[in-house]
Amino acid sequence: MVDESGTLKELSDTAVSKSTSKATRALFLIQTFSTLGFAILYSTLVLYATKKLEISTEMATAIMGSFAAFNYGLHFLGGYMSGRFISNRHLFIVGMVFQLVACFVMAQCTIFTMFLGLSMFLTGCGLNVTCVNNMLTQLFETEDPRREKAFLWNYSGMNIGFFIGFTVSGYFELAADYSSLFLFGGIGNFIAILVVLLNWKVLADKDTYLTDKPVGERYKQLWKAYLIIIALFVALNVLLKHSDLSNFLLIGTGIAMWAITLVISFSRPSLREKARMIVFFILTMSSLVFWALYQLAPMALVVFIDNNLNSVIDVFGNSIKIAPQWVQNINTVVIVFGAPFMAWLLGVLRKRGFNISNPALFATALAAIGLGFAILPIGIELADPTTGLVAFSWVFWSYILQSIGELCISPIGYAMVGKLIPKKLQGMMMGIWMMTSGVAAVGSTYISNWAMGNAEETNPLITNAGYSHTFGIIGGIAIAVGILLFILLPWLNKMIDPKVEETTTTVNV
């Protein structure tokens, strides 16, 4: 009887394992194809607005800042809605349909269709990105070490999508064919929808608010979700045209949500939960600095690369002009190959007794991105004295360092939610974690304007000084915050797991 019971349990565990594997593979593909449209807009929006629609650089940067801020800021709303008003897989499908239609609208290439398309696209991607992370994190138990590995692999898949999107964007950018570029983005959205539908069963919600409710209650919640989505689209169509108001609302919402996080943290009945949520709050706040620098890529950095970088390189005796979007592929290549390598490396180190904690990885991320920006003033100082153009190698190494930082904070942050947050709160806190990037994007807008000075001036001999000053200061701030986190490591690690004791075979990092 014992043997029979044991066999049944083994068969059950095997079935669960197969289901989990199928779901993780599906989410890898979903992440890859759903990213294409966002990658195109993220890397091209400023250049499209200035070159095709003849919008001023300052206004284009403000639009890009609002786009990035709302994209990440709305992840909180997506995290709150998914599993409470509508299932994760259902909300993802709705969001993808919005993005698909948005790509066709954007392809008309007018100022009116740009704002309309951006509103539709943000409604989709702002709400559904959190769904992918929720669907992935629910596949694993709280202490399951495979979660971090799964998120690293999934992050690699996302960056394969970015690589394709950036590469295609650069090709159409050089040809100034933006209409075809946006239509290409719609193809990725369509494929992502198909993958979800083909894997509908294994992507079902687990242990959410809706799973415990009767069918009638679920339909009532679903109608609420659709009303919220429609209202959001209408609001975004207005707010995107008023960047100052948008920034004010995002910052205010961010402050309110962080305050709520603190209240929830201190009200937890378990000391263990309370301590872990406080660590989550501290790491989320420190990530503000990282994301404010990271999201300069589609703003000040893309303008700097377009105007101040010597983008013509020699390849086997042939001179090749590098499109600004292709430079961002340095980041995607590092992530695509670095994420699986990091998953393997962390596994090996932990098996050998090194407790590489989330706070240690966050500290490393801040130090790395800080160095990535701190070296740019050196390259600017060594720029060609006649043209003011900066050598490509300086931006290359800057992106390498930024990418290392991203590996240490972005996928780790997603996995951190599953590790530190109680299950019933994971959707909401996943949204707050991602919303923080949106608030940081508002800061990126102001940093970009500070760096560019007179946004309409493109002569490197004039603009290099402003970029050098700004990059040096923000790089130094990020390094300082990273050092502070390293100093706090012993205390943060103890808050996460007070039972872990240092021995001769275990090193807490």
C-alpha positions as CSV (number, residue, x, y, z in Angstrom):
1,M,0.0,0.0,0.0
2,V,2.9,2.3,0.8
3,D,4.6,1.5,-2.4
4,E,1.4,2.2,-4.4
5,S,0.9,5.5,-2.6
6,G,4.5,6.4,-3.3
7,T,4.2,5.5,-6.9
8,L,1.0,7.6,-7.3
9,K,2.8,10.6,-5.7
10,E,5.8,10.1,-8.0
11,L,3.5,10.0,-11.1
12,S,1.7,13.1,-9.8
13,D,5.0,15.0,-9.3
14,T,6.1,13.9,-12.8
15,A,2.9,15.3,-14.3
16,V,3.3,18.6,-12.5
17,S,7.0,18.8,-13.6
18,K,6.0,18.2,-17.3
19,S,3.3,20.8,-17.0
20,T,5.7,23.3,-15.5
21,S,8.3,22.6,-18.2
22,K,5.7,23.1,-21.0
23,A,4.5,26.4,-19.4
24,T,8.0,27.8,-19.0
25,R,8.8,27.0,-22.7
26,A,5.6,28.6,-23.8
27,L,6.4,31.8,-21.7
28,F,9.9,31.9,-23.2
29,L,8.3,32.1,-26.7
30,I,5.6,34.5,-25.6
31,Q,8.2,36.8,-24.0
32,T,10.3,36.8,-27.2
33,F,7.6,37.6,-29.7
34,S,5.6,40.0,-27.5
35,T,8.7,42.1,-27.0
36,L,9.1,43.0,-30.7
37,G,6.7,45.9,-30.9
38,F,7.9,47.4,-27.7
39,A,11.5,47.1,-28.8
40,I,10.7,49.0,-32.0
41,L,9.0,51.9,-30.2
42,Y,11.5,52.0,-27.4
43,S,14.5,52.4,-29.8
44,T,12.8,54.4,-32.5
45,L,10.2,56.7,-31.1
46,V,12.4,59.8,-30.6
47,L,14.1,59.4,-34.0
48,Y,10.7,58.8,-35.7
49,A,9.1,61.8,-34.0
50,T,12.0,64.2,-34.9
51,K,12.9,62.9,-38.4
52,K,9.6,61.7,-39.8
53,L,7.0,63.9,-38.0
54,E,9.4,66.9,-37.5
55,I,8.6,67.3,-33.8
56,S,11.2,69.1,-31.7
57,T,13.8,67.0,-29.9
58,E,12.7,68.4,-26.5
59,M,9.1,67.4,-27.2
60,A,10.0,64.1,-28.6
61,T,12.1,63.3,-25.5
62,A,9.1,64.3,-23.3
63,I,6.8,62.0,-25.3
64,M,9.3,59.2,-25.0
65,G,9.7,59.8,-21.3
66,S,5.9,59.7,-20.8
67,F,5.7,56.5,-22.9
68,A,8.4,54.8,-20.8
69,A,6.9,56.1,-17.6
70,F,3.4,55.0,-18.3
71,N,4.6,51.6,-19.7
72,Y,6.3,50.7,-16.4
73,G,3.9,52.7,-14.2
74,L,0.9,50.9,-15.5
75,H,2.4,47.6,-14.5
76,F,1.1,48.2,-11.0
77,L,-2.5,48.4,-12.4
78,G,-1.9,45.3,-14.4
79,G,-0.5,43.5,-11.4
80,Y,-3.5,44.6,-9.3
81,M,-6.1,43.6,-12.0
82,S,-4.6,40.3,-13.0
83,G,-5.9,37.5,-10.9
84,R,-8.4,39.8,-9.2
85,F,-10.6,41.2,-12.0
86,I,-9.4,39.1,-14.9
87,S,-7.0,36.1,-15.2
88,N,-3.4,36.7,-16.2
89,R,-3.7,34.8,-19.5
90,H,-7.0,36.6,-20.4
91,L,-5.5,40.1,-19.7
92,F,-2.4,39.2,-21.7
93,I,-4.5,38.4,-24.7
94,V,-6.5,41.6,-24.5
95,G,-3.3,43.6,-24.1
96,M,-1.8,41.9,-27.2
97,V,-4.8,42.8,-29.3
98,F,-4.5,46.4,-28.3
99,Q,-0.8,46.4,-29.3
100,L,-1.5,44.6,-32.6
101,V,-4.1,47.3,-33.6
102,A,-1.8,50.0,-32.4
103,C,1.0,48.9,-34.7
104,F,-1.4,49.2,-37.7
105,V,-2.5,52.7,-36.5
106,M,1.1,53.9,-36.0
107,A,1.9,52.7,-39.6
108,Q,-0.2,55.6,-40.9
109,C,2.7,58.0,-39.8
110,T,0.8,61.1,-38.8
111,I,1.0,63.0,-35.5
112,F,-2.7,62.1,-34.8
113,T,-2.1,58.4,-35.4
114,M,1.1,58.5,-33.4
115,F,-0.7,59.7,-30.2
116,L,-3.7,57.3,-30.9
117,G,-1.3,54.4,-31.5
118,L,0.8,55.1,-28.5
119,S,-2.4,55.2,-26.3
120,M,-3.5,51.9,-27.6
121,F,-0.1,50.3,-27.3
122,L,0.4,51.5,-23.8
123,T,-3.0,50.2,-22.8
124,G,-1.8,46.8,-23.9
125,C,1.8,46.6,-22.8
126,G,1.2,48.6,-19.6
127,L,-1.2,46.0,-18.4
128,N,0.0,42.7,-19.7
129,V,3.7,42.6,-19.1
130,T,3.1,41.9,-15.4
131,C,0.9,39.0,-16.5
132,V,3.8,37.1,-18.0
133,N,5.8,37.4,-14.8
134,N,2.8,36.4,-12.7
135,M,2.2,33.3,-14.9
136,L,5.9,32.3,-14.5
137,T,6.3,32.9,-10.8
138,Q,3.1,31.0,-9.9
139,L,4.7,27.8,-11.4
140,F,7.1,27.5,-8.4
141,E,6.8,27.3,-4.7
142,T,8.2,30.1,-2.5
143,E,11.6,28.5,-1.8
144,D,12.0,26.7,-5.1
145,P,15.5,27.6,-6.4
146,R,14.4,27.0,-10.0
147,R,12.4,30.3,-10.0
148,E,15.4,32.5,-10.4
149,K,16.8,30.3,-13.2
150,A,13.4,30.4,-15.0
151,F,13.3,34.2,-14.8
152,L,16.9,34.5,-16.1
153,W,16.0,32.2,-19.1
154,N,12.8,34.1,-19.7
155,Y,14.7,37.4,-19.5
156,S,17.0,36.0,-22.2
157,G,14.0,35.3,-24.4
158,M,12.8,38.8,-23.9
159,N,16.1,40.1,-25.1
160,I,16.1,37.9,-28.2
161,G,12.9,39.8,-29.0
162,F,14.7,43.1,-28.3
163,F,17.6,42.0,-30.6
164,I,15.3,41.3,-33.5
165,G,13.3,44.5,-32.8
166,F,16.5,46.7,-32.6
167,T,18.0,45.1,-35.7
168,V,15.0,45.5,-37.8
169,S,14.5,49.0,-36.5
170,G,18.0,50.0,-37.5
171,Y,17.5,48.6,-41.0
172,F,14.2,50.5,-41.6
173,E,15.6,53.6,-39.8
174,L,18.4,53.9,-42.4
175,A,15.8,53.5,-45.1
176,A,13.4,55.9,-43.3
177,D,10.6,53.4,-43.8
178,Y,8.7,53.7,-40.5
179,S,5.4,52.4,-41.8
180,S,6.8,49.0,-42.6
181,L,8.7,49.0,-39.3
182,F,5.5,49.3,-37.3
183,L,3.7,46.7,-39.4
184,F,6.6,44.3,-38.6
185,G,6.0,44.9,-34.9
186,G,2.4,43.8,-35.2
187,I,3.6,40.4,-36.5
188,G,5.2,39.7,-33.2
189,N,2.1,40.5,-31.3
190,F,0.0,38.2,-33.5
191,I,2.4,35.3,-32.9
192,A,2.4,35.9,-29.1
193,I,-1.4,35.6,-29.1
194,L,-1.2,32.3,-31.0
195,V,1.3,30.8,-28.5
196,V,-0.9,31.8,-25.5
197,L,-4.0,30.2,-27.1
198,L,-2.1,27.0,-27.9
199,N,-1.0,26.7,-24.3
200,W,-4.1,28.1,-22.6
201,K,-4.5,25.2,-20.2
202,V,-1.0,25.1,-18.7
203,L,-1.0,28.9,-18.3
204,A,-4.1,28.9,-16.0
205,D,-4.0,31.0,-12.8
206,K,-3.1,29.3,-9.5
207,D,-4.1,30.5,-6.0
208,T,-5.4,33.9,-7.1
209,Y,-8.4,35.9,-5.8
210,L,-10.5,34.7,-8.8
211,T,-9.6,31.0,-8.6
212,D,-11.6,30.8,-5.3
213,K,-14.7,32.6,-6.7
214,P,-17.8,31.1,-8.4
215,V,-18.3,31.6,-12.1
216,G,-20.9,34.4,-11.6
217,E,-18.6,36.4,-9.5
218,R,-15.8,36.0,-12.1
219,Y,-18.0,37.5,-14.8
220,K,-18.8,40.5,-12.6
221,Q,-15.1,41.1,-12.1
222,L,-14.4,40.6,-15.8
223,W,-16.9,43.4,-16.7
224,K,-15.1,45.7,-14.2
225,A,-11.8,44.8,-15.9
226,Y,-13.1,45.8,-19.4
227,L,-14.4,49.1,-18.1
228,I,-11.1,49.9,-16.5
229,I,-9.3,49.0,-19.8
230,I,-11.5,51.3,-21.9
231,A,-11.2,54.2,-19.4
232,L,-7.5,53.8,-19.3
233,F,-7.2,54.0,-23.1
234,V,-9.3,57.2,-23.1
235,A,-7.2,58.7,-20.3
236,L,-3.9,57.9,-22.0
237,N,-5.0,59.5,-25.2
238,V,-5.3,62.8,-23.3
239,L,-2.4,62.4,-20.9
240,L,0.3,61.6,-23.5
241,K,-0.3,65.1,-25.0
242,H,0.3,66.7,-21.6
243,S,3.7,65.3,-20.3
244,D,3.9,67.6,-17.3
245,L,0.6,66.5,-15.9
246,S,1.5,62.8,-16.7
247,N,4.7,63.1,-14.8
248,F,3.0,64.7,-11.8
249,L,0.4,61.9,-11.7
250,L,3.0,59.1,-12.0
251,I,5.2,60.5,-9.3
252,G,2.2,61.0,-7.0
253,T,1.0,57.4,-7.7
254,G,4.5,56.1,-7.1
255,I,4.8,57.8,-3.7
256,A,1.3,56.6,-2.7
257,M,2.1,53.0,-3.7
258,W,5.4,53.0,-1.9
259,A,3.7,54.3,1.2
260,I,1.1,51.5,0.9
261,T,3.9,49.0,0.6
262,L,5.4,50.3,3.9
263,V,2.1,50.1,5.7
264,I,1.5,46.6,4.4
265,S,5.0,45.6,5.4
266,F,4.7,46.8,9.0
267,S,1.2,45.3,9.4
268,R,2.2,41.8,8.5
269,P,1.4,39.4,11.4
270,S,4.6,37.3,10.9
271,L,7.9,38.8,11.8
272,R,9.5,36.9,8.9
273,E,7.1,38.3,6.4
274,K,7.5,41.8,7.8
275,A,11.3,41.7,7.6
276,R,11.3,40.4,4.0
277,M,8.8,43.0,2.8
278,I,10.9,45.8,4.4
279,V,13.9,44.4,2.4
280,F,11.8,44.4,-0.7
281,F,10.9,48.1,-0.1
282,I,14.6,49.1,0.4
283,L,15.7,47.3,-2.7
284,T,12.8,48.7,-4.7
285,M,13.8,52.2,-3.6
286,S,17.5,51.6,-4.5
287,S,16.4,50.4,-8.0
288,L,15.1,53.9,-8.7
289,V,18.6,55.1,-9.3
290,F,19.4,52.2,-11.6
291,W,16.3,52.6,-13.8
292,A,16.7,56.4,-14.1
293,L,20.1,55.8,-15.7
294,Y,19.1,52.7,-17.7
295,Q,16.2,54.5,-19.3
296,L,18.4,57.2,-20.7
297,A,19.0,54.7,-23.6
298,P,15.9,55.8,-25.7
299,M,16.3,59.4,-24.7
300,A,19.6,61.3,-24.1
301,L,21.8,58.3,-25.1
302,V,20.1,57.7,-28.4
303,V,20.5,61.4,-29.3
304,F,24.1,61.3,-28.1
305,I,24.8,58.2,-30.2
306,D,23.0,59.8,-33.3
307,N,24.9,63.1,-33.1
308,N,28.1,62.7,-31.0
309,L,29.3,59.2,-31.8
310,N,31.6,58.2,-34.6
311,S,29.2,55.5,-35.8
312,V,31.2,54.5,-38.9
313,I,33.3,51.5,-38.2
314,D,35.7,49.5,-40.3
315,V,34.8,45.8,-40.8
316,F,37.3,43.8,-42.9
317,G,38.3,46.9,-44.8
318,N,34.7,48.1,-45.4
319,S,33.2,51.2,-43.7
320,I,29.8,50.4,-42.2
321,K,27.5,53.0,-40.6
322,I,25.9,51.8,-37.4
323,A,22.3,52.8,-36.9
324,P,21.5,54.1,-33.4
325,Q,19.2,51.1,-32.7
326,W,22.0,48.6,-33.5
327,V,24.1,50.1,-30.7
328,Q,21.4,48.9,-28.2
329,N,22.0,45.4,-29.5
330,I,25.2,45.3,-27.5
331,N,22.9,45.2,-24.5
332,T,20.6,42.5,-26.0
333,V,23.5,40.2,-27.0
334,V,25.0,40.4,-23.5
335,I,21.6,39.6,-21.9
336,V,20.7,36.7,-24.3
337,F,24.0,34.9,-23.6
338,G,24.6,36.3,-20.1
339,A,21.3,35.3,-18.6
340,P,21.7,31.6,-19.0
341,F,25.4,31.9,-18.0
342,M,24.4,33.8,-14.9
343,A,21.8,31.2,-14.0
344,W,24.5,28.5,-14.3
345,L,27.1,30.5,-12.4
346,L,24.8,31.3,-9.5
347,G,23.8,27.7,-9.2
348,V,27.4,26.5,-9.1
349,L,28.4,29.2,-6.5
350,R,25.5,28.4,-4.3
351,K,26.2,24.7,-4.4
352,R,29.8,25.5,-3.3
353,G,28.5,27.4,-0.2
354,F,28.3,30.9,-1.5
355,N,25.0,32.6,-0.6
356,I,24.8,35.2,-3.4
357,S,21.9,37.2,-2.1
358,N,19.5,39.6,-3.9
359,P,20.9,42.6,-2.1
360,A,24.4,41.7,-3.2
361,L,23.3,41.5,-6.8
362,F,21.4,44.8,-6.6
363,A,24.6,46.5,-5.2
364,T,26.6,45.0,-8.1
365,A,24.0,46.3,-10.6
366,L,24.2,49.8,-9.3
367,A,28.0,49.8,-9.3
368,A,28.1,48.4,-12.8
369,I,25.7,50.9,-14.4
370,G,27.5,53.7,-12.5
371,L,30.8,52.7,-14.0
372,G,29.1,52.4,-17.4
373,F,28.2,56.1,-17.3
374,A,31.3,57.3,-15.4
375,I,33.6,56.1,-18.3
376,L,31.7,58.1,-20.9
377,P,33.2,61.5,-19.8
378,I,36.7,60.0,-20.4
379,G,35.7,59.1,-24.0
380,I,34.3,62.5,-24.5
381,E,37.5,64.1,-23.2
382,L,39.4,62.0,-25.8
383,A,37.0,62.8,-28.7
384,D,38.3,63.9,-32.1
385,P,39.3,67.5,-31.6
386,T,38.2,68.5,-35.1
387,T,34.7,66.9,-35.2
388,G,34.0,66.3,-31.5
389,L,33.0,62.7,-32.4
390,V,33.5,60.1,-29.6
391,A,35.1,56.7,-30.5
392,F,32.6,53.9,-30.7
393,S,34.6,51.7,-28.2
394,W,33.6,54.0,-25.3
395,V,29.9,53.5,-25.9
396,F,30.5,49.8,-26.5
397,W,32.1,49.3,-23.0
398,S,29.5,51.5,-21.4
399,Y,26.7,49.3,-22.7
400,I,28.6,46.2,-21.6
401,L,28.7,47.5,-18.0
402,Q,25.1,48.6,-18.2
403,S,24.1,45.2,-19.4
404,I,25.9,43.4,-16.6
405,G,24.0,45.7,-14.2
406,E,20.7,44.8,-15.8
407,L,21.4,41.1,-15.4
408,C,22.0,41.6,-11.7
409,I,18.8,43.6,-11.1
410,S,16.0,43.1,-13.6
411,P,15.4,39.3,-13.7
412,I,16.6,39.0,-10.1
413,G,14.0,41.6,-9.1
414,Y,11.2,39.6,-10.7
415,A,12.3,36.5,-8.9
416,M,12.7,38.5,-5.7
417,V,8.9,39.1,-5.6
418,G,8.3,35.4,-5.4
419,K,10.9,34.9,-2.7
420,L,10.1,37.8,-0.4
421,I,6.4,38.5,-0.9
422,P,3.5,36.3,0.4
423,K,1.5,34.7,-2.5
424,K,-1.7,36.7,-2.1
425,L,0.3,39.9,-2.4
426,Q,2.6,38.9,-5.3
427,G,0.5,40.3,-8.1
428,M,0.3,43.7,-6.4
429,M,3.9,43.9,-5.4
430,M,5.1,42.7,-8.8
431,G,3.2,45.7,-10.2
432,I,4.8,48.1,-7.7
433,W,8.2,46.7,-8.5
434,M,7.7,47.3,-12.2
435,M,5.9,50.6,-11.6
436,T,9.0,51.9,-9.9
437,S,10.7,51.8,-13.3
438,G,8.0,54.1,-14.6
439,V,8.6,56.7,-11.9
440,A,12.3,56.4,-12.7
441,A,11.6,57.1,-16.4
442,V,10.2,60.5,-15.4
443,G,13.6,61.2,-13.8
444,S,15.2,60.0,-17.0
445,T,13.3,62.7,-18.9
446,Y,14.7,65.5,-16.7
447,I,18.2,64.0,-16.8
448,S,18.0,63.9,-20.6
449,N,17.0,67.5,-20.9
450,W,19.8,68.4,-18.5
451,A,22.4,66.5,-20.5
452,M,21.3,67.8,-23.9
453,G,21.0,71.5,-22.8
454,N,19.8,73.2,-26.0
455,A,18.1,70.2,-27.4
456,E,18.1,71.6,-31.0
457,E,21.9,72.0,-31.0
458,T,23.6,68.9,-32.6
459,N,27.2,70.0,-32.9
460,P,29.3,67.7,-30.7
461,L,31.9,70.4,-30.1
462,I,29.2,72.3,-28.3
463,T,27.1,69.5,-26.7
464,N,29.9,67.2,-25.5
465,A,30.5,69.3,-22.3
466,G,26.9,69.0,-21.2
467,Y,26.8,65.2,-21.7
468,S,30.2,64.8,-20.0
469,H,29.1,66.8,-16.9
470,T,25.7,64.9,-16.6
471,F,27.1,61.4,-17.2
472,G,29.8,61.9,-14.7
473,I,27.5,63.1,-11.9
474,I,24.8,60.4,-12.4
475,G,27.4,57.7,-12.7
476,G,29.0,58.7,-9.4
477,I,25.6,58.7,-7.7
478,A,24.9,55.2,-8.8
479,I,28.3,54.0,-7.6
480,A,27.7,55.6,-4.2
481,V,24.3,53.9,-3.8
482,G,25.9,50.6,-4.8
483,I,28.6,51.0,-2.1
484,L,25.9,51.8,0.5
485,L,24.1,48.6,-0.3
486,F,27.3,46.6,0.0
487,I,27.8,48.1,3.5
488,L,24.2,47.1,4.5
489,L,24.6,43.6,3.1
490,P,25.0,41.8,6.5
491,W,21.9,43.4,7.9
492,L,19.8,42.9,4.7
493,N,20.8,39.2,4.4
494,K,19.8,38.6,8.1
495,M,16.4,40.3,7.5
496,I,15.8,37.9,4.5
497,D,16.8,34.8,6.3
498,P,17.8,35.1,10.0
499,K,18.3,31.4,10.3
500,V,21.3,31.3,7.9
501,E,24.4,31.1,10.0
502,E,27.9,31.7,8.8
503,T,30.1,28.6,8.9
504,T,33.4,27.6,7.4
505,T,31.6,26.2,4.4
506,T,29.1,29.0,3.8
507,V,29.9,32.5,2.8
508,N,27.1,35.1,2.8
509,V,27.5,37.7,0.1
